[in-house]
Structure formats: structure tokens, C-alpha cells
Amino acid sequence: MGIPNNYAQFKETLMHSNPPENWSEALRALWYAAKDNWNASHNIAQDLHTRMGSWIHAYLHRQEGDDWNAGYWYRQAGEPFPNKSLEDELQHLIEVVLKS
């Protein structure tokens, strides 16, 4: 399974039990987030010492309901605290990673 070209193709990969090993760590973290596997996603995101890693980390803590911690990670990522739904933010994150 190759790297998806768009969000719709990404969604199709969710029928599998694991993301491909050849995907970036960021895309793999988002795949686990989309599969509602918070722990697996967080384990990857917390070790990604990049802007995107911080942004994914922020999203995960927002999903968890820990807005204080999420706020810290959004600041680390240089992103404002979002006013969109978690679903919309996840889609946006996936689309940003797919374009990079």
C-alpha cells in the first residue's frame, strides 16, 4: 500500500489493521488517531520533535479533553487553538501531511 494522494484514499486505508511501515511517522500517528487508537498515536507523536509532531500532539490532548496541555502543544507548533470540530481538524492535519 503506497502513500495516499488525498484524504479519501487515506480513509480507505483504515480498513487495514496497521498502517504501512513506509509511511512517515506523522502520517502513521494520524492513521492511529483516525482509528481511535489514542495511545498508539500519542506514542508516535510525542517522539516527533517537529512542528507537525507538536501539532498532532496538541490535537490528541484536545481530543482527550486536556485543553491546557493541548494549548501548550499548539503554541509549540505555532498553531492557534482551533475552533473547528475534532473531525475537521483531523482531516485538515491529514491533508497537510499528505501535501508535504
Residue pairs with C-beta under 8 A, 6 or more apart in sequence:
1 13
1 16
1 20
2 20
3 20
3 22
3 23
3 27
3 98
4 10
4 12
4 13
4 98
5 98
6 95
6 98
7 91
7 94
7 95
7 98
10 31
10 34
10 94
10 98
11 34
13 19
13 20
13 31
14 31
14 34
14 35
19 27
19 28
19 31
19 32
23 31
24 97
25 44
25 47
25 48
25 53
26 48
26 50
26 52
26 53
26 56
26 97
27 94
27 97
27 98
28 44
29 41
29 42
29 44
29 45
29 48
29 53
29 56
30 41
30 56
30 90
30 93
30 94
30 97
31 41
32 38
32 40
32 41
32 44
33 41
33 56
33 59
33 60
33 63
33 90
34 90
34 94
38 60
38 63
38 64
41 56
41 60
42 57
42 60
44 56
45 53
45 56
45 57
45 60
46 53
46 57
47 53
48 54
48 56
48 57
51 76
51 77
51 78
52 77
52 96
52 97
52 100
54 73
54 74
54 76
54 77
55 73
55 74
55 77
55 79
55 93
56 93
57 73
57 76
57 77
58 70
58 71
58 72
58 73
58 74
58 76
58 77
58 79
59 70
59 86
59 89
59 90
59 93
60 70
61 67
61 69
61 70
61 73
62 70
62 81
62 82
62 86
62 89
63 86
64 70
67 81
70 81
71 81
74 80
74 81
74 82
82 89
84 92
